[in-house]
Amino acid sequence: MNRKQLIDLTEAVIGRRTALLTVDEFAQIVNISPNRLRQRCAREESFATQRCKHSTYKIPVDRLSEYLT
């Protein structure tokens, strides 16, 4: 899927267009546990971004393609 399609999918599921997803939003779209996703974010620094330690992870919408293929 290209980026536009991923953003369209995001809008269909969570009701808004965004390029960065929270862990809960991402988990809802790909139907996995938010805790499992948080573990991956903590393990792989390049998977998600965090403004400061203990803040919310933001996951680029492009990462959805890893789960939706």
C-alpha positions as CSV (number, residue, x, y, z in Angstrom):
1,M,0.0,0.0,0.0
2,N,1.2,3.5,-0.7
3,R,1.2,6.3,1.9
4,K,-2.0,7.8,0.7
5,Q,-3.8,4.5,0.9
6,L,-2.5,4.0,4.5
7,I,-3.7,7.4,5.5
8,D,-7.1,6.7,4.0
9,L,-7.2,3.4,5.9
10,T,-6.3,5.3,9.1
11,E,-9.1,7.8,8.5
12,A,-11.6,5.0,7.9
13,V,-10.7,3.2,11.2
14,I,-10.0,6.0,13.7
15,G,-11.9,8.8,12.0
16,R,-9.1,11.3,11.3
17,R,-6.2,11.7,8.8
18,T,-2.8,11.6,10.4
19,A,0.7,10.6,9.5
20,L,1.6,9.6,13.1
21,L,-0.4,7.1,15.2
22,T,-0.5,6.4,18.9
23,V,0.2,2.9,20.0
24,D,-3.5,2.3,20.7
25,E,-4.6,3.6,17.3
26,F,-2.0,1.5,15.5
27,A,-3.0,-1.6,17.5
28,Q,-6.6,-1.0,16.7
29,I,-5.9,-0.8,13.0
30,V,-3.7,-4.0,12.8
31,N,-5.7,-5.8,15.5
32,I,-2.8,-6.6,17.9
33,S,-2.3,-6.0,21.6
34,P,-1.2,-2.5,22.5
35,N,1.2,-4.0,25.1
36,R,2.9,-6.1,22.5
37,L,3.3,-3.0,20.3
38,R,4.7,-0.9,23.2
39,Q,7.3,-3.7,23.7
40,R,8.3,-3.5,20.1
41,C,8.6,0.3,20.3
42,A,10.8,0.0,23.4
43,R,13.0,-2.7,21.7
44,E,13.4,-1.0,18.3
45,E,14.2,2.7,18.5
46,S,13.7,3.2,14.8
47,F,10.1,1.8,14.9
48,A,8.5,4.7,16.7
49,T,9.5,8.2,18.1
50,Q,9.2,9.6,21.5
51,R,9.5,13.2,22.5
52,C,11.1,12.4,25.9
53,K,11.5,9.5,28.1
54,H,8.1,8.1,29.4
55,S,6.1,10.0,26.9
56,T,3.7,8.5,24.3
57,Y,5.1,6.7,21.3
58,K,4.2,8.0,17.9
59,I,4.4,5.5,15.1
60,P,4.6,6.6,11.4
61,V,1.6,5.5,9.3
62,D,4.1,3.9,6.9
63,R,4.8,1.2,9.5
64,L,1.3,-0.2,8.9
65,S,2.6,-1.7,5.6
66,E,4.7,-4.2,7.7
67,Y,1.5,-5.6,9.2
68,L,-0.9,-5.3,6.3
69,T,1.0,-7.2,3.6
